[in-house]
Amino acid sequence: MNKKPECFKTSVGGQALMEGIMMRGPKLICCAVRKPDGSIETKTEPTPQHSGWMKLPILRGAVSMIESLVLGYRYMMYSAQVSTGEDYAPEEEETAFEKWVGDHLGEKAEQAVMALAAVIGGLLAILLFTVLSTVLVGAVDRFFPLGRWVKVLLEGVLKVGIFLSYMALISRMKEIHRVFQYHGAEHKTIACYEAGEELTVENIRKHTRFHPRCGTSFLILVVLVSIFLYSVLPWSSTGLRVLLKILLLPLVMGISCELLKWCGRSDNFITMLVRQPGLWVQRLTVFEPEDDMIEIAIAAVTPVLPERREDGQW
């Protein structure tokens, strides 16, 4: 009888899309989307590789976040078109400005503009949770003067409350609920692979839908890390505090990424405490998938798995 492989931590990860999943391995990225006729369309490309200073701790977290925003935006647009039966044509998404850039400055400049748009959109969403709470506390402080640590505590409570309320609200939308079901299929499939089991619907179904390296866990870590890091910033001016928050955001993302990596690699009491908030919040963003969603996850992950399991070690 062959010995069952021991469970290990893999670097394979993914993202839920509209009726699809994108999986990212050490060398390849694969996106699988369910078409209206029931068939599965897949698309693969090389995984971006980094070297030198781009791999430095903290810095690599900020770089990884920006890269994920760009790739996520591109594959979400791709899945939206394929799942509705349209042929994917990036040029059809162009705004008048992007078309002008492409015509006058070239294809690379056009791609840079689209990437910048994706990054700005993602950062604005993050800033919503980091800046709005400061503005609200500043407004309250103008009418009812508060002590420094009372403001820090109130800002933290508002920040977490805004984040959780937003997640709970969008999870009630039918389309987003299905995306969150695909999120569950992604997690279960990776868990099955890490357990060394054959990737079948039956095997994947029995695994947990929660995973410590989830993007949701990263977001809640960003919120929590920012609460502690921003607590030392001055309250003399709301505008100055907001500006300093924006400047420190890459550092917050870098620290959060390192914490996520640490929790993904280690199993001890401290990492259990650090990862627990993320696992709790995943109940709002990760739902049990249907069998056909798991089939999509299998189609997306199979091409990106390394030939040798040890090559994908986290």
LUMBA-581511 format. One record per residue (C-alpha): residue in one letter; x, y, z. Coordinates in pm, 1 decimal. Layout:
<pts>
<pt 'a'; <X; Y; Z>> ...
</pts>
This chain:
<pts>
<pt 'm'; <0.0; 0.0; 0.0>> <pt 'n'; <136.8; 341.1; -94.0>> <pt 'k'; <196.1; 574.3; 194.1>> <pt 'k'; <-27.7; 882.1; 187.8>> <pt 'p'; <176.8; 1201.3; 137.6>> <pt 'e'; <201.1; 1422.6; 441.9>> <pt 'c'; <5.0; 1746.7; 440.7>> <pt 'f'; <222.8; 2041.6; 344.3>> <pt 'k'; <193.8; 2415.2; 283.9>> <pt 't'; <175.9; 2499.0; -85.2>> <pt 's'; <246.8; 2826.8; -262.1>> <pt 'v'; <-47.4; 2763.9; -496.4>> <pt 'g'; <-321.9; 3021.5; -446.3>> <pt 'g'; <-615.6; 3164.6; -632.7>> <pt 'q'; <-898.8; 3409.7; -673.8>> <pt 'a'; <-1271.6; 3361.3; -723.9>> <pt 'l'; <-1418.5; 3523.8; -1035.4>> <pt 'm'; <-1752.9; 3556.7; -1210.5>> <pt 'e'; <-1846.8; 3192.5; -1274.6>> <pt 'g'; <-1481.4; 3099.2; -1258.1>> <pt 'i'; <-1156.5; 3072.5; -1065.6>> <pt 'm'; <-800.8; 3186.6; -1127.2>> <pt 'm'; <-525.4; 2968.0; -980.7>> <pt 'r'; <-164.2; 3078.9; -950.7>> <pt 'g'; <123.5; 2833.0; -925.3>> <pt 'p'; <503.0; 2873.6; -909.9>> <pt 'k'; <534.6; 2893.6; -1291.5>> <pt 'l'; <186.2; 2923.3; -1442.4>> <pt 'i'; <-143.6; 3105.4; -1388.3>> <pt 'c'; <-462.5; 2940.9; -1512.1>> <pt 'c'; <-812.3; 3087.3; -1529.1>> <pt 'a'; <-1112.0; 2855.3; -1577.8>> <pt 'v'; <-1458.4; 2996.5; -1649.3>> <pt 'r'; <-1794.0; 2824.8; -1702.6>> <pt 'k'; <-1948.0; 2929.7; -2035.7>> <pt 'p'; <-2325.8; 2961.8; -2086.2>> <pt 'd'; <-2333.5; 2628.2; -2276.1>> <pt 'g'; <-2188.1; 2450.7; -1970.7>> <pt 's'; <-1838.3; 2398.2; -2111.3>> <pt 'i'; <-1524.1; 2524.6; -1937.5>> <pt 'e'; <-1287.8; 2772.4; -2101.1>> <pt 't'; <-933.4; 2793.4; -1966.6>> <pt 'k'; <-657.2; 3044.6; -2020.3>> <pt 't'; <-295.6; 3012.1; -1900.2>> <pt 'e'; <0.4; 3246.9; -1881.7>> <pt 'p'; <339.3; 3251.1; -1705.0>> <pt 't'; <347.7; 3359.3; -1341.7>> <pt 'p'; <533.5; 3691.0; -1295.9>> <pt 'q'; <876.9; 3625.9; -1149.7>> <pt 'h'; <1063.7; 3859.8; -915.1>> <pt 's'; <1425.2; 3874.0; -808.4>> <pt 'g'; <1665.6; 4085.9; -607.7>> <pt 'w'; <1525.9; 4372.5; -403.5>> <pt 'm'; <1168.7; 4286.7; -507.1>> <pt 'k'; <1190.4; 3987.7; -270.1>> <pt 'l'; <1285.6; 4189.5; 37.2>> <pt 'p'; <1053.1; 4141.1; 337.4>> <pt 'i'; <784.2; 4410.3; 377.0>> <pt 'l'; <854.8; 4545.6; 27.4>> <pt 'r'; <748.7; 4219.1; -136.4>> <pt 'g'; <414.1; 4244.1; 42.1>> <pt 'a'; <332.4; 4582.9; -110.2>> <pt 'v'; <452.5; 4465.9; -453.0>> <pt 's'; <246.5; 4146.0; -425.2>> <pt 'm'; <-64.8; 4345.4; -331.0>> <pt 'i'; <-33.9; 4576.2; -632.2>> <pt 'e'; <35.1; 4283.6; -863.8>> <pt 's'; <-268.3; 4096.7; -729.0>> <pt 'l'; <-490.3; 4400.2; -789.7>> <pt 'v'; <-376.8; 4423.1; -1152.7>> <pt 'l'; <-412.5; 4050.3; -1223.7>> <pt 'g'; <-741.1; 4030.5; -1035.7>> <pt 'y'; <-891.0; 4317.5; -1234.4>> <pt 'r'; <-782.8; 4167.0; -1565.5>> <pt 'y'; <-913.0; 3818.0; -1491.6>> <pt 'm'; <-1238.3; 3948.6; -1346.3>> <pt 'm'; <-1304.7; 4131.6; -1675.8>> <pt 'y'; <-1213.1; 3816.6; -1866.8>> <pt 's'; <-1445.4; 3595.0; -1661.0>> <pt 'a'; <-1733.6; 3843.8; -1688.3>> <pt 'q'; <-1720.1; 3831.1; -2066.8>> <pt 'v'; <-1668.9; 3455.0; -2103.0>> <pt 's'; <-1943.4; 3367.4; -1851.8>> <pt 't'; <-2195.5; 3576.7; -2047.5>> <pt 'g'; <-2103.8; 3420.9; -2381.2>> <pt 'e'; <-1903.2; 3709.9; -2521.2>> <pt 'd'; <-1566.9; 3662.5; -2688.8>> <pt 'y'; <-1304.2; 3822.3; -2469.9>> <pt 'a'; <-1165.8; 4126.8; -2644.1>> <pt 'p'; <-963.4; 4359.6; -2419.2>> <pt 'e'; <-980.7; 4636.9; -2678.3>> <pt 'e'; <-1358.7; 4654.5; -2628.0>> <pt 'e'; <-1304.5; 4759.7; -2266.0>> <pt 'e'; <-1103.2; 5066.3; -2360.1>> <pt 't'; <-1213.5; 5409.0; -2255.0>> <pt 'a'; <-1160.1; 5697.1; -2497.1>> <pt 'f'; <-852.9; 5799.6; -2297.6>> <pt 'e'; <-702.7; 5447.8; -2303.4>> <pt 'k'; <-763.4; 5426.9; -2680.2>> <pt 'w'; <-588.0; 5760.7; -2727.3>> <pt 'v'; <-293.1; 5637.4; -2519.2>> <pt 'g'; <-275.8; 5316.0; -2723.9>> <pt 'd'; <-290.3; 5502.3; -3056.4>> <pt 'h'; <-34.5; 5767.7; -2963.8>> <pt 'l'; <197.1; 5614.2; -2705.9>> <pt 'g'; <185.6; 5242.1; -2787.2>> <pt 'e'; <57.3; 4915.8; -2641.9>> <pt 'k'; <286.4; 4914.0; -2337.1>> <pt 'a'; <166.9; 5258.0; -2231.4>> <pt 'e'; <-192.9; 5145.1; -2274.3>> <pt 'q'; <-132.5; 4841.3; -2052.9>> <pt 'a'; <30.4; 5066.6; -1794.6>> <pt 'v'; <-277.4; 5291.3; -1789.5>> <pt 'm'; <-511.7; 4993.7; -1737.1>> <pt 'a'; <-285.1; 4856.0; -1464.1>> <pt 'l'; <-278.6; 5195.3; -1293.6>> <pt 'a'; <-658.9; 5211.4; -1305.8>> <pt 'a'; <-682.1; 4870.7; -1137.1>> <pt 'v'; <-433.0; 4969.9; -865.6>> <pt 'i'; <-604.0; 5301.1; -796.5>> <pt 'g'; <-942.8; 5128.8; -771.9>> <pt 'g'; <-810.9; 4875.3; -521.7>> <pt 'l'; <-628.5; 5134.3; -315.0>> <pt 'l'; <-936.8; 5356.2; -301.6>> <pt 'a'; <-1132.4; 5062.3; -158.3>> <pt 'i'; <-865.7; 5008.9; 108.2>> <pt 'l'; <-850.5; 5380.2; 185.4>> <pt 'l'; <-1225.6; 5377.2; 239.4>> <pt 'f'; <-1173.2; 5161.1; 547.6>> <pt 't'; <-862.5; 5342.6; 672.1>> <pt 'v'; <-959.8; 5705.2; 610.7>> <pt 'l'; <-1337.2; 5717.8; 661.7>> <pt 's'; <-1308.6; 5621.7; 1028.3>> <pt 't'; <-1056.8; 5903.1; 1086.9>> <pt 'v'; <-1282.0; 6161.1; 922.5>> <pt 'l'; <-1580.6; 6045.6; 1130.0>> <pt 'v'; <-1385.3; 6055.3; 1457.1>> <pt 'g'; <-1246.9; 6397.9; 1366.6>> <pt 'a'; <-1600.2; 6524.5; 1308.3>> <pt 'v'; <-1718.6; 6389.3; 1644.3>> <pt 'd'; <-1415.2; 6540.7; 1820.1>> <pt 'r'; <-1502.1; 6886.9; 1689.7>> <pt 'f'; <-1834.0; 6885.8; 1874.5>> <pt 'f'; <-1748.8; 6656.2; 2165.5>> <pt 'p'; <-1376.6; 6678.5; 2251.9>> <pt 'l'; <-1231.2; 6332.4; 2314.4>> <pt 'g'; <-907.5; 6212.7; 2468.9>> <pt 'r'; <-631.7; 6076.5; 2244.1>> <pt 'w'; <-678.7; 5709.0; 2330.4>> <pt 'v'; <-1055.5; 5738.3; 2323.0>> <pt 'k'; <-1020.6; 5859.3; 1963.6>> <pt 'v'; <-781.4; 5576.1; 1881.6>> <pt 'l'; <-1023.6; 5320.0; 2027.4>> <pt 'l'; <-1327.8; 5473.4; 1854.5>> <pt 'e'; <-1142.4; 5488.4; 1522.8>> <pt 'g'; <-1049.3; 5120.2; 1551.0>> <pt 'v'; <-1404.9; 5015.4; 1635.4>> <pt 'l'; <-1543.5; 5216.6; 1343.1>> <pt 'k'; <-1283.5; 5076.3; 1106.2>> <pt 'v'; <-1363.7; 4714.5; 1191.1>> <pt 'g'; <-1737.0; 4789.2; 1192.7>> <pt 'i'; <-1728.7; 4950.3; 847.6>> <pt 'f'; <-1527.0; 4661.2; 706.2>> <pt 'l'; <-1751.9; 4388.0; 848.4>> <pt 's'; <-2071.0; 4571.3; 752.2>> <pt 'y'; <-1947.7; 4610.0; 396.2>> <pt 'm'; <-1859.7; 4240.9; 367.7>> <pt 'a'; <-2191.9; 4131.2; 516.4>> <pt 'l'; <-2384.8; 4363.2; 284.1>> <pt 'i'; <-2223.3; 4257.1; -44.5>> <pt 's'; <-2248.4; 3887.1; 47.8>> <pt 'r'; <-2626.9; 3923.0; 22.2>> <pt 'm'; <-2605.5; 4015.3; -346.7>> <pt 'k'; <-2683.6; 3710.9; -563.6>> <pt 'e'; <-2390.5; 3756.3; -803.5>> <pt 'i'; <-2140.7; 3820.1; -522.7>> <pt 'h'; <-2277.0; 3524.2; -324.4>> <pt 'r'; <-2193.1; 3297.8; -620.1>> <pt 'v'; <-1843.0; 3447.5; -639.6>> <pt 'f'; <-1802.2; 3367.5; -270.1>> <pt 'q'; <-1913.7; 3008.6; -341.7>> <pt 'y'; <-1636.9; 2984.1; -601.4>> <pt 'h'; <-1411.3; 3121.9; -327.7>> <pt 'g'; <-1505.7; 2818.7; -120.7>> <pt 'a'; <-1431.8; 2585.2; -412.4>> <pt 'e'; <-1087.0; 2742.0; -446.2>> <pt 'h'; <-1007.0; 2692.9; -76.6>> <pt 'k'; <-1134.8; 2336.1; -63.4>> <pt 't'; <-937.4; 2236.2; -372.5>> <pt 'i'; <-612.7; 2378.1; -236.4>> <pt 'a'; <-676.8; 2206.5; 98.2>> <pt 'c'; <-730.1; 1875.0; -81.9>> <pt 'y'; <-404.7; 1919.7; -274.6>> <pt 'e'; <-216.0; 2009.1; 43.2>> <pt 'a'; <-353.0; 1691.9; 204.4>> <pt 'g'; <-199.2; 1487.2; -77.0>> <pt 'e'; <-531.0; 1351.7; -201.4>> <pt 'e'; <-649.1; 1302.7; -558.0>> <pt 'l'; <-834.5; 1607.2; -688.9>> <pt 't'; <-1186.0; 1473.4; -734.7>> <pt 'v'; <-1516.4; 1639.1; -650.8>> <pt 'e'; <-1580.3; 1377.2; -380.2>> <pt 'n'; <-1241.2; 1426.9; -212.3>> <pt 'i'; <-1252.6; 1806.8; -233.4>> <pt 'r'; <-1606.3; 1828.8; -99.1>> <pt 'k'; <-1506.0; 1694.7; 245.7>> <pt 'h'; <-1235.2; 1955.2; 309.2>> <pt 't'; <-1280.2; 2283.8; 495.5>> <pt 'r'; <-1373.8; 2598.8; 310.0>> <pt 'f'; <-1155.9; 2812.6; 539.0>> <pt 'h'; <-787.6; 2876.3; 467.5>> <pt 'p'; <-530.3; 3083.4; 663.8>> <pt 'r'; <-376.2; 3240.3; 349.0>> <pt 'c'; <-706.0; 3377.9; 217.1>> <pt 'g'; <-728.1; 3729.2; 75.3>> <pt 't'; <-1000.2; 3801.7; 329.5>> <pt 's'; <-752.3; 3718.2; 605.9>> <pt 'f'; <-506.9; 3959.2; 446.1>> <pt 'l'; <-765.5; 4239.0; 442.6>> <pt 'i'; <-859.5; 4195.7; 808.0>> <pt 'l'; <-488.0; 4188.4; 893.7>> <pt 'v'; <-447.7; 4519.0; 707.6>> <pt 'v'; <-729.8; 4663.5; 917.0>> <pt 'l'; <-590.7; 4532.0; 1247.4>> <pt 'v'; <-226.1; 4621.2; 1174.1>> <pt 's'; <-331.4; 4970.9; 1072.2>> <pt 'i'; <-513.6; 5017.7; 1403.7>> <pt 'f'; <-192.7; 4949.0; 1598.3>> <pt 'l'; <44.9; 5130.2; 1362.3>> <pt 'y'; <-173.6; 5438.5; 1321.2>> <pt 's'; <-233.2; 5468.1; 1697.4>> <pt 'v'; <95.8; 5659.9; 1730.0>> <pt 'l'; <8.2; 5916.4; 1461.3>> <pt 'p'; <-79.1; 6270.1; 1576.0>> <pt 'w'; <-440.5; 6389.5; 1608.8>> <pt 's'; <-349.1; 6759.0; 1587.7>> <pt 's'; <-503.6; 6773.2; 1240.0>> <pt 't'; <-744.4; 6532.0; 1073.2>> <pt 'g'; <-597.4; 6619.6; 734.2>> <pt 'l'; <-241.6; 6550.8; 851.7>> <pt 'r'; <-346.2; 6219.9; 1007.8>> <pt 'v'; <-515.3; 6112.2; 683.4>> <pt 'l'; <-204.9; 6209.5; 482.3>> <pt 'l'; <24.8; 6011.5; 711.5>> <pt 'k'; <-208.2; 5713.0; 688.3>> <pt 'i'; <-187.8; 5718.8; 309.8>> <pt 'l'; <191.9; 5742.8; 318.2>> <pt 'l'; <217.0; 5450.2; 561.3>> <pt 'l'; <-28.1; 5227.4; 371.0>> <pt 'p'; <246.1; 5037.9; 178.1>> <pt 'l'; <414.7; 4960.4; 511.6>> <pt 'v'; <85.1; 4834.7; 655.7>> <pt 'm'; <33.2; 4608.2; 353.5>> <pt 'g'; <391.4; 4481.9; 373.4>> <pt 'i'; <365.0; 4394.1; 743.0>> <pt 's'; <25.9; 4228.3; 687.7>> <pt 'c'; <166.8; 4017.1; 404.6>> <pt 'e'; <457.7; 3899.3; 619.8>> <pt 'l'; <217.0; 3805.8; 900.9>> <pt 'l'; <2.6; 3612.8; 652.2>> <pt 'k'; <307.8; 3424.2; 523.7>> <pt 'w'; <418.0; 3346.2; 878.4>> <pt 'c'; <74.3; 3215.0; 972.8>> <pt 'g'; <63.8; 3007.2; 654.6>> <pt 'r'; <395.4; 2840.3; 730.7>> <pt 's'; <379.4; 2792.6; 1107.2>> <pt 'd'; <136.1; 2621.8; 1339.9>> <pt 'n'; <166.9; 2737.6; 1697.9>> <pt 'f'; <-39.6; 2918.0; 1959.3>> <pt 'i'; <66.5; 3267.9; 1848.7>> <pt 't'; <-0.2; 3211.7; 1477.5>> <pt 'm'; <-333.7; 3055.4; 1569.1>> <pt 'l'; <-430.5; 3378.7; 1747.3>> <pt 'v'; <-312.1; 3595.0; 1456.6>> <pt 'r'; <-497.5; 3393.7; 1191.3>> <pt 'q'; <-820.7; 3348.0; 1388.6>> <pt 'p'; <-980.6; 3687.3; 1304.2>> <pt 'g'; <-933.2; 3614.5; 935.2>> <pt 'l'; <-1090.4; 3270.9; 967.6>> <pt 'w'; <-1389.5; 3426.2; 1146.2>> <pt 'v'; <-1438.7; 3691.4; 877.0>> <pt 'q'; <-1417.8; 3425.5; 604.3>> <pt 'r'; <-1764.3; 3317.9; 716.0>> <pt 'l'; <-1882.3; 3631.2; 533.0>> <pt 't'; <-1679.7; 3577.7; 214.8>> <pt 'v'; <-1636.8; 3200.0; 171.1>> <pt 'f'; <-1942.9; 2978.1; 116.7>> <pt 'e'; <-1996.0; 2610.8; 43.2>> <pt 'p'; <-1965.8; 2553.3; -334.5>> <pt 'e'; <-2176.5; 2347.1; -571.9>> <pt 'd'; <-2019.1; 2045.8; -744.6>> <pt 'd'; <-1988.9; 2223.3; -1080.7>> <pt 'm'; <-1794.6; 2500.8; -905.9>> <pt 'i'; <-1550.4; 2244.8; -769.8>> <pt 'e'; <-1506.8; 2116.1; -1126.9>> <pt 'i'; <-1402.8; 2468.3; -1226.5>> <pt 'a'; <-1149.4; 2475.7; -943.1>> <pt 'i'; <-1000.3; 2144.5; -1056.3>> <pt 'a'; <-974.0; 2270.4; -1415.2>> <pt 'a'; <-800.3; 2588.0; -1295.1>> <pt 'v'; <-554.2; 2430.6; -1052.9>> <pt 't'; <-444.5; 2123.2; -1250.8>> <pt 'p'; <-230.6; 2310.3; -1511.7>> <pt 'v'; <-46.9; 2518.6; -1248.5>> <pt 'l'; <58.0; 2237.7; -1014.2>> <pt 'p'; <434.3; 2176.4; -1015.1>> <pt 'e'; <558.0; 1841.0; -1147.8>> <pt 'r'; <718.4; 1775.5; -810.0>> <pt 'r'; <523.0; 1864.5; -496.8>> <pt 'e'; <835.0; 1994.2; -323.2>> <pt 'd'; <873.8; 2261.5; -596.0>> <pt 'g'; <550.1; 2416.6; -472.9>> <pt 'q'; <647.0; 2419.0; -105.7>> <pt 'w'; <534.9; 2739.7; 68.3>> 
</pts>
